[in-house]
Amino acid sequence: MACYLGGRAALSMPSIDGHLSLIWPPAGIALAALLRFGTGLWPAVGLGTFAVAWSAGHPPWLAALIAASNTAGPVVGAWLLQRRGLHPALDRRRDLWLFAAIGVGLAAAIGALGHIAALALGGALDGPDMLRAGAAAWVGSAMGTMLVGIPLLTLSWAAWRQAVGDWRWLQSALLMAAAVASALLLTFFTEPGQGMQSPLFFLPHLVLCALVARSGLFAASTAALVLTAGTVIAAASGVGAFYRHDGTDEMWLLVGYACSLLAIPMVATALAGEIAANERRWQMALDVSEIGIGEWDVAGGRMELSSRWLALLGHRMQPFGHSLDAFWTLVYPDDARAVREAVESLQQRRELTCRVECRMQCRNGRWKPFELHALVCEHGPGGEPLRVITTARDISDMQSARESQAVSDSVFRHLHEGLLITDAQHRVVDANPTYVEITGYSREELLGTVPELINQASANAEHRARLAAIFVALFAEGAWRGELPHHRRNGEPCLLQLAISTVRPAAGEPVRNHVVTVVDITHTRRQLEQLQRQAHFDELTRLPNRVRLAQMLQGAMQTSRREGSLLTVCYLDLDHFKPVNDRFGHDAGDRLLVELANRMRRSLRSWAGGDDVVARIGGDEFVLLLRTATLEESRHAVERVLNQVCQPYGLGVGAGPVLVTATIGATVFPLDGADAETLLRHADHAMYGAKQAGRNGYLFFDAEHDRRAEARFVALGRVQEALDANEFRLFFQPKVDMRSAKVLGVEALLRWKHPEQGVVSPAQFLPLIENTGLSISVGNWVLQQGIDQLARWLRMGLDITVSINVSARHLQEPLFAQHLAGLLSRHQAPVAHRLILEVLETAAVADVDYTCALMEECRALGVRFALDDFGTGYSTFTYLKRLPIDMLKIDRSFVLNMLDDRQDLAIVEGVIGLSHTFGCSVVAEGVETRAQAERLIAIGCPTGQGNGIAAAMPADQVADWVRDYDGMPEAAELFAPA
C-alpha cells in the first residue's frame, strides 16, 4: 500500500519526458521495508509497484515487467546491505558508503534499467531517448531512495524520542519551520535559475545541521524530504531559484540541491555516531575494567566523577557535591596527606602525572582501597594545569592478593620445612632458607640446576632406583610422599621426608612446576628409635620389657595354636637378690642381672615357628616363653633354666663368686587356655606357690584347681547379688505333738527363689558360704526375717514357736548377742520366749567356754537353744553337760531307718534317754510315716518334724495349715498327687 500511494503521489507530480518522475518514492519505501522487515516482504513490494504501473495505464504484462524491475532492485540492495551489516541508524561512515553504493547506486540502477527496458518493450520509448530516460529513471529511483528511504530507515522508537520526546517536539518543530522558512526565502527571493549563486542557498543546510544535532537524522531527513518536494513543485510550477526558462540542466540542479540537503546531515550523523560509539566503547572498556574517571577543573575547583567511579563508591549520583573539598571528605584521613602531596606535585608543575593509593569511603560507610592515576590534560598560557583527568581503580582484590603474597612470601622464608620450587625439567626456580640449611647448598648454587636430591643422573645406583619409582608415582598420581635417605653437602648422611607435587595451569595441560617439601627427620628418627628401644626393651639387660613381652606372647600363642605345640610361660624371680645389692652395691647387682640375662639368652632355642623368648619385667623378675612338644620337655626346659641361673657369678668383688638361686612358676598353653595377661598371672601365682614351698625350685600352675576356685568366687558373687536383690525366702516346717495332734512351732528354712532356676535348696549354696563373711550377712537376714515373722504371727494370735538355725561362724561373731537383742527390742510382743535358736553339735563344742557364755547371755533375753542334728558329732558328755541346752533334735538319718536298723533305733532311744537326763525336750527330725510316729511316741518322743507331717511351706500358708491340722495323714493321703 505504501508503495502504491508513493507511486501515485509521484505520478501526480510533473514528470520527465512524460514517463519518469524526478523523485520515485516506491524505491525508497521498498528498500526501507525490505531492510527493516526482511527480504521476504518482496511479494508485497511487487504487488504495490504492479498496481502503480497498471494504474498509470500500462497493459498488465508491461505493468508486471515494470513491477518486477522495481522489486528486483530493492531486493538485491536489501540483501547485500544486510549481508554487509548495515546499521539502519546510518551512524557510521561505512554505513553511508554502503547505502550510497548499494542502496542509491546499485539498487536504483537495477530498478531503473529494468524499468526502461520494460518501457522500451512496450514501445513507450524509442532508441535515441533510452539513454537519457535511463539516466532520469536512475536519478528518480536514487532520489526516492535517499529522500524517502532514509527517513523510513532511520525511524525508530529511540529516533522518535530524540525528535519529539520530553518536549523535544517543540524545538524540532521550530527548527523544521526555520528550514521551511529558509527554503521559502531561497525560492521567492532569488532570481529563477540563480539558486546556486544565491547567498541564501546554504541557509537551509545550516538549519538542517542544527536539526540533526538536536533531533537526529530522522527529523533532519524528513525536513530534507519536505524541502526537496517543495522545491521540485516550485520548479515544475515555473517559479523558484532552480527554475530555468529553457529547461536546461534544471533536473541536475534539483538533484544537486537535494543531495546537498541530505549529505550534510548524514555526514554529521555518521561522524557524531562514530564519536559516540567510540566514546561508548571506551566507557564500556572502562566499565569492564572497573575504572572510574574524574575530571578536575583546577581553576574552578570542581571535581566531576563518572558514573562508574560513583558506582564503585555505591552511589548513583554525586550527593556529596562537586567541590574539591567534598572530594577530600571521601579520602581516608591517614591517606589524605599522600594524596595531597601528589596533587601538589601536579599543581606546582613538578610532575605531569602522578599515581597514589588511598582508601575512600563508600556509601555504606566502609573504606575501599583505590589506585588513583592523575594526568594533566590541559595547560594554561604559563604552563599551569587547567584540567586534570583522574582514573580510579578498585584494588581490593589486588590488595588482598598483595597481602596474601606477602603472607606467602613470609611463610616461604620462615617455614620450618624446606621448600624447593622447580620447573618442569626439575631445574630450581627458588628455594627457601630452610632448604638451604637442610642440604647445605646455597640458593645461588641451586638456581637453574637440578638438585642432587632429585637428580636422576646421580652416581648412586640405589638413589637412582628410588627416584625412578618416585617419578613413576608422580607421573601417575601427580604427587608423592615418603622418606628418602640423602647426604648433605658436607657428606653427612641424613633422612628426609619428601612431599613432591606437580603444578599444572589447568587440568589436562602440561606440568609447569614441581613443588618439593623437605623435612629433616634424621634427629626425629633417632629419637623415635631410642624411644622404641626404651618403650620395648630394658635399658640394663637389653631384654624385651613388659610391653614388648605382651606383643611377643600374643604372637607365640598364635604360633602354638597354628602348629599344635606347647608354650610354657615361666615367671622367674631371684631368691634373696636384695642382700646382694645391700652387700656388694647396686653396680654389682646390675652386673649380676646383665650376666643372668646373657646366660638365659644363650640358653634359648630356635624353632621353625620362632625363637624362645626371655624378657625382664622389673627388678629381679623375668619371664620366659619356651616352646616345647610335651609336658615332660617343658619340665626339662624349666630345670635347664634353673641350672643356668644357679651357676656362680663373678662380679669382680673381693668376696669371690656369688651364688644366687631362683624360683620359677610356669603354666602351659593351650592346656591353660587363658588369655595372655591371665597366663602371666597364673605363672606368677605358681611362682609364689613355689616360694612358699621353699624357693630354689619350680611349680606348674594347676588350671583345673584355678577354674574351680574361680567358679566358687563367681558363685559367691551370685549369692551376694541374690541377697542384695532380696531373692531369698523363708519357708517354715511345722513341729507337732504327734500324740495330741497339736502344733507346737515351726522351723525357719532358707530357700533361694532364683529368677531362672526357681526355688533352690539351701544345700546348693549354704556350704559354699559357710566359712565366709557372706554367711554372717545371710544369717543376720534369716534371723531378722524369722523374728519379724514370729512377731506377726503372735499379733495374729497364733501361739507357736519359731526355730532359726544359726551357723558356727555366725554364732562366733563377737556382737551376736547384742545384734539379737536389737532385733528382739523392735517388737512389743514377747517374741524372745517363742524363739528357739538351733545350733549344730559341732558348732556348740568348738569353743565350749565362749559358747556357754554366749548362750547364757541370749537365754537371759528369753531365747531358748536347741542342739540340731544331735548324734552326728563327736562331742563328749562333759561338753554337753556344760551347755545350757533346752532341746535336742534327733538327726533325720537315725529316724529314717530306725524301724529296720536296730542300731539306729538304739541311738534314737539313747538320745531320748539323754534328753530326760539333761532335763530338756527332744524332737525327732525326718518323720515320714505314721509307723515312725507311733514308734517314736512309744519310746518317749512325742514331738516330731518331717515331711510325713508337713513339708516346708511359705509363711502365708502356715496359719491356715495350723488351724486345719488334725493329725498325721495316712500313707495314701501323704503321697497322693496334689
CORFEN-V454165 format. One record per backbone hydrogen bond with DSSP energy under -0.5 kcal/mol. NH is the residue of the N-H (numbers start at 1). CO is the residue of the C=O. Records with the same first field share a line. If there is no record, write none. Layout:
NH = CO / CO
//
This chain:
5 = 1
6 = 2
7 = 3
8 = 4
9 = 5
10 = 6
11 = 7
12 = 8
13 = 9 / 10
16 = 20
17 = 15
19 = 16
20 = 16
22 = 14
24 = 140
25 = 23
27 = 24
28 = 24
29 = 25
30 = 26
31 = 27
32 = 28
33 = 29
34 = 30
35 = 31
36 = 32
37 = 33
38 = 34
41 = 38
42 = 39
43 = 40
44 = 41
45 = 41
46 = 42
47 = 43
48 = 44
49 = 45
50 = 46
51 = 47
52 = 48
53 = 49
54 = 50
55 = 51
56 = 52
57 = 54
58 = 53
63 = 59
64 = 60
65 = 61
66 = 62
67 = 63
68 = 64
69 = 65
70 = 66
71 = 67
72 = 68
73 = 69
74 = 70
75 = 71
76 = 72
77 = 73
78 = 74
79 = 75
80 = 76
81 = 77
82 = 78
83 = 79
84 = 80
85 = 81 / 82
86 = 81
88 = 86
90 = 87
96 = 92
97 = 93
98 = 94
99 = 95
100 = 96
101 = 97
102 = 98
103 = 98
104 = 99
105 = 100
106 = 101
107 = 102
108 = 103
109 = 105
110 = 106
111 = 107
112 = 108
113 = 109
114 = 110
115 = 111
116 = 112
117 = 113
118 = 114
119 = 115
120 = 116
121 = 117
122 = 118
123 = 120
124 = 119
125 = 119
129 = 126
130 = 126 / 127
131 = 127
133 = 129
134 = 130
135 = 131
136 = 132
137 = 133
138 = 134
139 = 135
140 = 136
141 = 137
142 = 138
143 = 139
144 = 140
145 = 141
146 = 142
147 = 143
148 = 144
149 = 144
150 = 145 / 146
152 = 148
153 = 149
154 = 150
155 = 151
160 = 156
161 = 157
162 = 158
163 = 159
164 = 160
165 = 160 / 161
168 = 165
169 = 164
170 = 167
171 = 167
172 = 168
173 = 169
174 = 170
175 = 171
176 = 172
177 = 173
178 = 174
179 = 175
180 = 176
181 = 177
182 = 178
183 = 179
184 = 180
185 = 181
186 = 182
187 = 183
188 = 184
189 = 185
194 = 191
195 = 241
198 = 194 / 195
201 = 198
202 = 199
203 = 200
204 = 200
206 = 202
207 = 203
208 = 204
209 = 205
210 = 206
211 = 207
212 = 208
213 = 209
214 = 210
215 = 211
216 = 211 / 212
220 = 216
221 = 217
222 = 218
223 = 219
224 = 220
225 = 221
226 = 222
227 = 223
228 = 224
229 = 225
230 = 226
231 = 227
232 = 228
233 = 229
234 = 230
235 = 231
236 = 232
237 = 233
238 = 235
239 = 234
243 = 240
247 = 244
250 = 247
253 = 249
254 = 250
255 = 251
256 = 252
257 = 253
258 = 254
259 = 255
260 = 256
261 = 257
262 = 258
263 = 259
264 = 260
265 = 261
266 = 262
267 = 263
268 = 264
269 = 265
270 = 266
271 = 267
272 = 268
273 = 269
274 = 270
275 = 271
276 = 272
277 = 273
278 = 274
279 = 275
280 = 276
281 = 277
282 = 278
283 = 279
284 = 280
285 = 281
286 = 282
287 = 283
288 = 284
289 = 285
290 = 287
291 = 286
292 = 290 / 392
294 = 390
295 = 304
296 = 294 / 388
297 = 295 / 302
298 = 296 / 386
299 = 386
301 = 297
302 = 297
303 = 322
304 = 295 / 302
305 = 303
306 = 293
310 = 306
311 = 307
312 = 308
313 = 309
314 = 311
315 = 310
319 = 317
321 = 318
324 = 301
327 = 323
328 = 324
329 = 325
330 = 326 / 327
331 = 327 / 328
332 = 359
335 = 332
336 = 332
337 = 333
339 = 335
340 = 336
341 = 337
342 = 338
343 = 339
344 = 340
345 = 341
346 = 342 / 343
347 = 343
348 = 344
349 = 346
350 = 345
351 = 345
354 = 374
356 = 372
358 = 370
360 = 368
361 = 330
362 = 366
363 = 313
365 = 362
368 = 360 / 366
370 = 358
371 = 393
372 = 356 / 370
373 = 391
374 = 354
375 = 389
376 = 352
377 = 375 / 387
378 = 387
380 = 384
383 = 380
386 = 378
387 = 378
388 = 296
389 = 375
390 = 294
391 = 373
392 = 292
393 = 371
394 = 290
395 = 369 / 393
399 = 395
400 = 396
401 = 397
402 = 398
403 = 399
404 = 400
405 = 401
406 = 402
407 = 403
408 = 404
409 = 405
410 = 406
411 = 407
412 = 408
413 = 409
414 = 410
415 = 411
418 = 518
420 = 516
421 = 430
422 = 514
423 = 427
424 = 512
426 = 423
428 = 446 / 449
429 = 421
430 = 421
432 = 419
436 = 432
437 = 433
438 = 434
439 = 435
440 = 436
446 = 442
447 = 443
448 = 428
449 = 446
451 = 426 / 449
454 = 451
455 = 452
456 = 454
458 = 455
461 = 459
464 = 460
465 = 461
466 = 462
467 = 463
468 = 464
469 = 465
470 = 466
471 = 467
472 = 468
473 = 469
474 = 470
475 = 471
476 = 472
477 = 473
478 = 474
479 = 473
480 = 500
482 = 498
484 = 496
486 = 494
488 = 492
489 = 439
491 = 488
494 = 486
496 = 484
497 = 519
498 = 482 / 496
499 = 517
500 = 480
501 = 515
502 = 478
503 = 513
505 = 510
509 = 506
512 = 503
513 = 503
514 = 422
515 = 501
516 = 420 / 514
517 = 499 / 515
518 = 418
519 = 497
521 = 495 / 519
525 = 521
526 = 522
527 = 523
528 = 524
529 = 525
530 = 526
531 = 527
532 = 528
533 = 529
534 = 530
535 = 531
536 = 532
537 = 533
538 = 543
542 = 538
544 = 614
545 = 536
549 = 545
550 = 546
551 = 547
552 = 548
553 = 549
554 = 550
555 = 551
556 = 552
557 = 553
558 = 554
559 = 555
560 = 556
561 = 557
562 = 558
563 = 559
564 = 560
565 = 560
566 = 628
567 = 669
568 = 566 / 626
569 = 567 / 667
570 = 568 / 624
571 = 665
572 = 570 / 622
573 = 663
574 = 620
575 = 661
577 = 574
580 = 576 / 577
581 = 577
582 = 578
583 = 579
584 = 580
585 = 580 / 581
589 = 585
590 = 586
591 = 587
592 = 588
593 = 589
594 = 590
595 = 591
596 = 592
597 = 593
598 = 594
599 = 595
600 = 596
601 = 597
602 = 598
603 = 599
604 = 600 / 601
607 = 610
610 = 607
612 = 605
613 = 625
615 = 623
616 = 544
617 = 615 / 621
618 = 621
621 = 618
622 = 572
623 = 615
624 = 570
625 = 613
626 = 568 / 624
628 = 566 / 626
634 = 630
635 = 631
636 = 632
637 = 633
638 = 634
639 = 635
640 = 636
641 = 637
642 = 638
643 = 639
644 = 640
645 = 641
646 = 642
647 = 644
649 = 658
651 = 649
656 = 653
658 = 649
661 = 575
663 = 573
664 = 697
665 = 571
666 = 699
667 = 569
669 = 567 / 667
672 = 668
673 = 671
679 = 675
680 = 676
681 = 677
682 = 678
683 = 679
684 = 680
685 = 681
686 = 682
687 = 683
688 = 684
689 = 685
690 = 686
691 = 687
692 = 688
693 = 689
694 = 691
695 = 690
699 = 664
701 = 666
703 = 701
706 = 702
707 = 703
708 = 704
709 = 705
710 = 706
711 = 707
712 = 708
713 = 709
714 = 710
715 = 711
716 = 712
717 = 713
718 = 714
719 = 715
720 = 716
721 = 717
722 = 718
723 = 719
724 = 720
725 = 721
726 = 723
727 = 722
729 = 751
731 = 729 / 749
732 = 953
733 = 747
735 = 745
736 = 944
737 = 742
738 = 736 / 942
741 = 737
742 = 737
744 = 735 / 742
745 = 735
746 = 801
747 = 733
748 = 803
749 = 731 / 747
751 = 729
752 = 760
753 = 727 / 751
754 = 752 / 758
758 = 754
760 = 752
762 = 750
764 = 761
765 = 762
766 = 762
769 = 765 / 766
770 = 766 / 767
772 = 769
775 = 769 / 772
776 = 772 / 773
777 = 773
778 = 774
779 = 775
780 = 776
781 = 777
782 = 778
783 = 779
784 = 780
785 = 781
786 = 782
787 = 783
788 = 784
789 = 785
790 = 786
791 = 787
792 = 788
793 = 789
794 = 790
795 = 791
796 = 792
797 = 793 / 794
798 = 793
799 = 797
800 = 798
801 = 744
802 = 834
803 = 746
804 = 836
805 = 748
806 = 838
811 = 807
812 = 808
813 = 810
816 = 813
819 = 815
820 = 816
821 = 817
822 = 818
823 = 819
824 = 820
825 = 821
826 = 823
827 = 824
831 = 829
834 = 831
835 = 832
836 = 802
837 = 864
838 = 804 / 836
839 = 837 / 866
840 = 806
841 = 868
844 = 840
845 = 841
846 = 843
848 = 845
851 = 847
852 = 848
853 = 849
854 = 850
855 = 851
856 = 852
857 = 853
858 = 854
859 = 855
860 = 856
861 = 858
862 = 859
863 = 858
864 = 835
866 = 837
867 = 887
868 = 839 / 866
870 = 867 / 889
872 = 869
880 = 876
881 = 877
882 = 878 / 879
883 = 879
885 = 883
886 = 865
887 = 865
888 = 921
889 = 867
890 = 888 / 923
891 = 870
894 = 891
895 = 891
896 = 892
897 = 893
898 = 894 / 895
900 = 897
901 = 897
902 = 900
905 = 901
906 = 902
907 = 903
908 = 904
909 = 905
910 = 906
911 = 907
912 = 908
913 = 909
914 = 910
915 = 911
916 = 912
917 = 913
918 = 914
919 = 915
920 = 915
921 = 886
923 = 888
924 = 943
925 = 890 / 923
926 = 945
927 = 945
928 = 926
933 = 929
934 = 930
935 = 931
936 = 932
937 = 933
938 = 934
939 = 935
940 = 937
941 = 936
944 = 736
945 = 924
948 = 927
949 = 927 / 946
950 = 946
953 = 732
955 = 730
957 = 954
958 = 954 / 955
959 = 955
961 = 957
962 = 958
963 = 959
964 = 960
965 = 961
966 = 967
974 = 970
975 = 971
976 = 973
//
